[in-house]
Amino acid sequence: MNVNEVKGTIREGNHAARESRTILEQVDAEGDSAAGLARLTIHDSQDRDAQAGLRILEDLGREVELTMRRIDAAVDHADAYLKTLG
């Protein structure tokens, strides 16, 4: 593989990573909506399973945010490497 092929592969990877980030933003919005609906649905419920499910939905946003940060960092590092390749 020559340098231009490596650059092309990195650019394709960055493009895929950016698309993944866009999808995760949509997942985050849907998760927020689902958590809101769940809160309304189980309001005042003492059911352990319902409460556990709500916590999972609420934690989804944090996991999505961490994943998006990792994607951003990966793209930044790949872009820096592309610059060093010239």
N, C-alpha and C positions, 0 to 999 in steps of 0.2 A: 504494500500500500504506500503510495507516495504522499507527500505533504498535502497536496491539494485534495486528495481523497480523504485524508484525515480531517481536514478543515470542513469538507462537505458533510462528513459523518457527524462531526461535532455540531454543526449548524442544524442538521436534521434532528439531532437529539435535543438541542435547545428549543426547536420548534415544537417538538412533541411535549417537552416539559411545560412550555407555555400553554399549550392546549390542555394539558392535565390540570394546570392551575385554574384555568377558566372553568373546567368541569367541577373542580373542588369548590370554587366560589358558588356555583349553582347548588352543589350538595349542601354547602353551609346555609344558604338561604332556605332550602327545603327543610333542613334539619331544624332551623330556628322556627319555621312555621309549624312543623310537626310537634316540637316541644311546647309551643304555645297552645296548640290544640290539646295536647296531652294534659297540660296544666289545668285547662278548663274542664276537661273530661273527668279528671280524677280529683278535682278540688275537694278537699276535706276527706279524701279516702285514706284509710289506714292500711289498706292492702299492701303488703310488703312487695309483692311482685309489681304492682302498679308503680309504687315509689321507686323501685329499682329500675324499672323501664324508663321512668322520667329522668332519673340521674344519668342513665346511659345516653339519652337524647341530649341532655344538657352538656354532657362531656364531649359530645361529638364536635361541637364548635371549637373547643380547645385542640382536639386532635387534628382537625382540618387546618386550623391556624398554624400549628407546628409543622404539618406537612407542607403547607404553602411556603413557610419560611425555608424549609429544606430545599424545596424546588428553586426558590429564588437564589439561595446560596449556591446551588449546583450550577445554575445558569450563569451566575456572576463568575464563578471559578472557570467555567468553560469559556466564557467570553475573554477572561484574562489570559487563558492559555492560547486562545486564537490570536490575541494580540502579540504574544511572544513568538508565535509561529510566523507572524508577518503577513 
